[in-house]
Amino acid sequence: NIMQQDACYAEQLFHEGDAIGQVEAARALAERPLKIQGTPKITNVHDVPIAELPVRVLGDCLRGSVALYCDLPHNPAIRSQVALAIAQWQNNKAPESVHVVGGSSWLGLDLLMQYFKERYYCNGDVLPVNFRRVVLHKHIAGGASGGDSTSDGGYQYLDALSEKDERENAIEFADEIEIEEDEEYRVRAACVTAIASIRAKDGMTPPLVIDFLEDVLVSGDKAAVGSLLLQHEEDKLKRKQSRSVRDMTHRRLVGPNDDDVSNLPYVSLSLVAEALLALCYVNVRPQSDFDSTTGRPIQVKTEHPIVPLMKSCRSWLEWDLERERIRTESNRGNLSGVGDACNTSIAPCAITALCHMALLKQCTTTVVENNDLKKDDEFVAGSKRKSRIIEDESSTAQFYINIFDDKRIAKADAVRAAAAQAVACICCAADRNDTPNAEPMGLLLSLEFMLDRILESTTSPGLRLTLALLMMDACTGKICSLQRVGCFAGQARLCGQGARFTNGPLGSSCGGDNGSSMLLTVADSTLPAANAVNDGARRGLRSLKDPCKDGINQTQARVARFASRLWRTMNGEAVNSSGSLSNTVGICAHDSQLRCQLVALWQWIWPRHCYQVMRSQSLHAMDGTPQYYAMGMEQVIKTTVEERNAAALDDQALVELGEAVEEEIDKQKWRGEMASEAYSNCKKEDMTVVGQPLPLVQKDDAWRLGGWVASTSQQRRVQGADGGSAVTKIRLLVSKSTGST
């Protein structure tokens, strides 16, 4: 509501007991202040500019200020949403460039960093995550009636005490010691994602964010320890627990010398996976300069800013893949072929992030000319050249194909799906430049790769369906921007996974969506890697839809063979890797979901006819000639006279259904036209009516790429229909008073 004041939303955030109301208030404060609110009479409240009050309120909620409705801090789930709202506010109010410093230019980023440093930094190192808290309970004798009853008001968290003597006394005089789950890790993960999503107006990531992400990935998480207690405090807790159990049951169940697995070293897989996936939202470019003679941009001979993050990501990937290989070797006796995605959450996110950063490095690096590579130049010395080769290995499709085909991780469906997604991104990005006399084969190669893996007998049904979805994502331009596998494999919460996949890392918005739409809009300035992948995919899709007016060549014959295999597969026929048929039924004979997805893929690529197949079928008269077999025409489907007659009967039977569909389409078009006419009439007559119709949303580039929320919000913002920055003033009409009371 554009008429709602900021203070009302702040009251709603701290006084409202309903979680939905709190999230709505946080999302609304992320858009404030609006330009429509005008210039107030005061500019500061307690030396704080009123323009900063909304994010200051969100910062207080994030850091754990008491919610007045319950005298406790907000739930970690609410504070996670608040962290994302702060990042959205920062993107809405971001400076024009990352080089702007001072003042309140990066206030939202400062608040997020302040929370993280208060909770998880110590002497410059990132502290390990603790998933439990020690609760000390002291029975309070007496009460309101003055009797011997006890009260439950004496609860105290041990980590809230900082002094050594206070902690020892609290442990000594506690009547009960309990261990409860600490859900602060949810806020930590959201805070890392929010910091990684912050951009300037030019779409670039601040250098402070890069340094922060490098610290998170490098420091401490590889050997996180579950207990933050001192040794003598831990011994005292064990003795007290042992004494308490002995008093209650007259026999000792837990003692100081018994095994306690709660303090063993561990790695928080979900948090590391969240941090790795957050690397996909980083956008940096190497430092560049201009040649004084030619005026062309030249790259300064320094390391790309993304390289340190790529090294950390690569180390995490190798570590998790080795864990999976060891697990497979130990379970070789009961290997069943069924997917085992629950054990691997780091590797899918690491593969997704590594592929994205490798493409980002390629797209933003200026190619060095040969005459610049001097023999005595330090930039191309032997050690430097070797390190660059190791880093560039992650930008090749073969690197991810080897991961997919590794038999020692055959049960890790999420890892294999992430590798297939990376192969599609690398292949499509190879065709991003419109090179003359070069066939765009990247999209076709990636589709053939995933179809071959779908047809493998060892592939699980879930992985087959995921590969079919990735094939559709590659053809619709969403495979690199939405990061399907990383979004659904990095968390253990389905609602959070779906929200990130549909609304981006910062979630949905309230009104204008400048904050999160930047991370969903595929452009060279915001998402260079995804833009390169989509450019190559568009060129490849045009090649697949080529009408073959000039005859058929080797590339078009290959498209015909792929289309034949896809057609036979989705019709339930068994097809091997060579394209020949077998006597058994196919994988789609009993998998309706996979069949529906493959049919949708076929309809998207060839909505009416596959011209390559039709042109190839005209060459069946050459059957038996060397040219016929050289082009692989024997693998292309053939249509007999009986099949043509059967197809004609099917078309005749579906005539009535087609007419009903066309009638429904016309009806929906008519409804859209009426909505447009209603908006035009209201705009001509009176624009002050409350609840006036909104203009229709056009299917722009953002809409076609799957960013429906971003497309709608951007169009509403430009048209001034959301009360955002495009609306600068509002006029209120007051009717004439009659003088009567």
Secondary structure, 3 states (H helix, E strand, C coil): CCCCCHHHHHHHHHHCCCHHHHHHHHHHHCCCCCHHHCCCCCCEECCEEHHHHHHHHHHHHHHCCEECCCCEECCHHHHHHHHHHHHHHHHHCCCCCCCCCCCCCCHHHHHHHHHHHHHHEECCEECCCCCEEEEEECCEECCCCCCCCEECCCEEEHHHCCCHHHHHHHHHHCCEEEEEECCHHHHHHHHHHHHHCCCCCCCCCCHHHHHHHHHHHHCCHHHEECCCCCHHHHHHHHHHHHHHHHHHHCCCCCCCCCCCHHHCEECCHHHHHHHHHHHHHCCCCCCEEECCCCCCEEECCCCCCCHHHHHHHHHHHHHHHHHHHHHHHHCHHHCCCCCCHHHCCHHHHHHHHHHHHHHHHHHCCCCCCHHHCCCCCHHHCHHHHHHHHHHHHHHCHHHHHHHHCCHHHCCCHHHHHHHHHHHHHHHHHCCCCCCCCCCCCHHHHHHHHHHHHHHCCCCCHHHHHHHHHHHHHHHHCCCCCCCHHHHHHCCCCHHHHHHHHHHCCCCCCCCCCHHHHCCCCCCCCCCHHHHHHHHHHHHHHHHHCCCCCCCCCHHHHHHHHHHHHHHHHHCCEEECCCCCEEEEECHHHCCHHHHHHHHHHHHHHCCCCCHHHHHHHCCHHHCCCHHHHHCCHHHCCCCCHHHHHHHHHHHHHCHHHHHHHHHHHHHHHHHHHHHHHHHHHHHHHCCCCCCCCCCCCCCCHHHHCCCHHHHHHHHHHHHCCCCCCCCCCCCCCCCCCCCCC
